[in-house]
Amino acid sequence: MVIDFNQRLGTMLKNLTSSLQGSNFILGHAHWLGYDAIQNPSKYGLMDTSNACCKTWANGTSGCIPFETPCKDPNGHYFFDAFHLSETVCSAIASRCFDDSSVCSPFIKQLVQA
């Protein structure tokens, strides 16, 4: 179901962009970039791609436990909690989305220059 949805999403976003005057929808397909960060953490400045920065409930599979101190270097982690990527990973995706059509289509620089 997910593969079928993802294959149709690009066409749907193009249709929305053309039918909603003044809008621009961007298709982000950065899963491979996240996978690369897990496989090559030092390339992204990461030290830990397995554990959340904060202490979480349910053995790392939920949100942060309130009032617990997070790790000292959250940007060295892939995950901040069980659901959210760290600022480092989000920044890598956003930077590539700005000018790399293999991550986002259309890429943001293309929209700014138009």
C-alpha positions in Angstrom: 0.0 0.0 0.0 2.8 2.4 0.9 4.7 1.8 -2.4 1.5 2.3 -4.4 0.8 5.6 -2.5 4.3 6.9 -3.0 4.2 6.1 -6.7 1.0 8.1 -7.1 1.9 11.0 -4.8 4.1 12.8 -7.3 1.3 13.0 -9.9 -1.1 14.1 -7.2 1.2 16.9 -6.1 1.7 18.1 -9.7 -2.1 18.2 -10.2 -2.5 20.2 -7.0 0.2 22.6 -8.0 -1.4 23.2 -11.4 -5.0 23.4 -10.0 -4.3 25.6 -6.9 -3.1 28.8 -8.4 0.0 30.2 -6.7 0.9 27.0 -4.9 3.9 24.8 -5.2 4.0 21.3 -3.7 7.4 19.6 -3.2 7.8 15.9 -3.2 10.4 14.9 -0.6 11.9 11.4 -1.1 14.7 11.5 1.3 14.4 8.0 2.8 17.6 6.9 1.1 19.4 9.9 2.6 18.3 8.9 6.1 19.4 5.4 5.4 22.8 6.7 4.3 23.1 8.6 7.6 22.5 5.4 9.5 25.0 3.4 7.4 27.6 6.2 7.4 27.1 8.2 10.5 30.5 10.0 10.5 29.7 11.5 7.1 26.9 13.4 8.8 28.6 14.1 12.1 26.6 11.5 14.0 27.9 9.3 16.8 24.7 7.3 17.6 22.2 6.1 15.1 20.4 3.6 17.3 19.5 5.3 20.5 17.4 8.4 21.2 19.0 11.4 22.8 16.5 11.5 25.6 15.3 8.8 28.0 12.1 7.4 26.6 9.2 5.2 27.8 8.8 1.7 26.5 12.5 1.0 25.9 13.1 3.7 23.4 9.9 3.4 21.4 8.0 6.4 22.6 8.4 10.1 23.6 10.8 11.5 26.1 10.2 11.0 29.8 9.2 14.4 31.2 11.8 16.3 33.3 14.6 13.9 32.4 17.8 15.5 31.1 18.5 14.7 27.4 22.0 13.7 26.2 24.8 16.2 26.2 25.1 16.2 22.4 21.7 15.8 20.8 23.1 16.7 17.3 25.3 13.6 17.5 22.2 11.4 17.5 20.1 10.3 14.6 16.9 10.4 16.8 16.1 12.9 19.5 13.2 10.7 20.7 11.5 7.7 19.3 9.7 9.8 16.7 11.7 12.8 15.8 15.0 13.1 13.9 17.7 15.2 15.4 18.4 18.7 14.1 21.5 17.4 12.4 19.5 14.9 10.3 16.8 17.4 9.5 19.3 19.9 8.5 21.1 17.5 6.1 17.7 16.6 4.5 16.7 20.3 4.2 20.1 21.3 2.8 19.9 18.6 0.1 16.2 19.5 -0.6 17.3 23.0 -1.4 19.3 22.1 -4.5 19.2 18.4 -5.1 16.4 16.9 -7.2 17.2 13.4 -6.0 15.9 14.5 -2.5 13.1 16.9 -3.4 11.3 17.5 -6.6 11.1 20.3 -7.6 14.1 21.3 -5.4 13.6 24.5 -3.5 16.3 26.6 -5.3 14.4 25.9 -8.6 11.3 27.4 -7.1 13.1 30.5 -5.8 14.8 31.1 -9.1 11.5 30.8 -11.0 
